[in-house]
Amino acid sequence: MIAGESNFEKLSDKYVTYTTIDGLDGWSIGLKVDSKYVDKEKGVIVTL
């Protein structure tokens, strides 16, 4: 359940992954995300 979409970015036709390594956040090319939302704080991909 999403209280708000302020922490989410809608991705369409983009090939990205959100990774967290040793506290460093960054976007990397790799996983195709289509019609999904990515929680950039938790690095979780949520299918709506």
C-alpha positions, 0 to 999 in steps of 0.5 A: 500500500502506497501512502504517497508517490513522493518517494516513487518514480514512475519508470517506463521503457527504461533499463535501470536497477537501483542498488545500495552498496555500503550505504551508497545509492545509485542507478545502474543499467541492467534490469528492465523496469516497465510499469513499475515504481521504484522506492528510491529510499528502500531500493524496492521495486513495487508492481502496481 
